[in-house]
């Protein structure tokens, strides 16, 4: 996606087209989504165990190592490429987009803050799909107010002792390790650190939720009962964890938007073909304005969310502020996607309410990302805070 602007007088025309590398990447992933993911995506939703070798397939396409530096076996891709991966894989199986999201966050956090020993041990496996790392911020009593978390990581010589529970952890049932955000001393956001905790350690227990959607990810809880972790597994400073988490959210919210847009776009494409073939009262459904206009409206909203998300990721690649744009994308993308998929279900009539068609699963999956990484209310609060000013807003 070209991020170069052309100056026209005092105006700046922005080019939203992808470059050759990005177009090739998108084409490869769209074919993979259509041929490999789409035929199987209902299996994981209905209880079939997800095969870990699928992660190695993603790795051969460059997906698992998108944000892993080349020296550790990754491709060191841009944030725009990460968004492309989420959008295209979302067309085939929305659950796969969580591998994109967590892979990017983990790649950035480990390459940016981990000790050399931890980078050497974990990053190559992340890039090849051999290692899967979760992100543990939310707790039973700390969701939107993430700074209120109660888990602790207490220094004891050359180890940290980790105690507490992390809730709503994506890949809780699959992951090999988790980046745990824990209180390292004191109160408030500035007393939180991030530490990589291998999940085969003594004192770790897991519980998988019966989630409405995103069942591939085995979302659940991780409980840490006096888990002893080497001190060099701390990511950066003891007091930097909250900032690290918020920096990750800043771009991941745009990736979430694109994941949802991808799933909804696939449902729209399928529905367009259906309404051209399905006849009522002697004419195709597509000839009815009540049907065609719905599709036009949802396509417009999805494209708006898509461009907003890619604008955010392009700003990230350029090193520009993008907190407001990320929150806008995160609010609009899942909302527009859920509304579009819901419409697709209804336009298919009685068949749309059946699990033989994919729309109901996509709707359940997308709704989960209306919540994850910040609810709609939090996103609107961030947007308002950024434009009105922190001094005039109820939370910081």
Secondary structure, DSSP 8 states (H G I E B T S, - for coil): ----EEEETTEEEE-----HHHHHHHHHHHHHIIIIITTTHHHHHTT----THHHHHHHHTTSTTTTS-GGGT-----HHHHHHHHHHHHHH-GGGHHHHHHHHHHHHHHHHHS-HHHHHHHHHHHHHTS--EEEE--BTTBSSSGGG---EEEEETTEEEEEEEEEEETTTTT-SEEEEEEE-SSSSGGGEEEEEEETTSTTEEEEE---SS-GGG--EEEEEEEEEEEGGGB-S-TT-HHHHHHHHHHHHHHHHHHHHHHHHHHHHHHHHHHHHH-EETTEEGGGSHHHHHHHHHHHHHHHHHHHHHHHHHHHHHHT---HHHHHHHHHHHHHHHHHHHHHHHHHTGGGGGSTTSSHHHHHHHHHHHHHTTS-HHHHHHHHHHHHH-GGGSS--
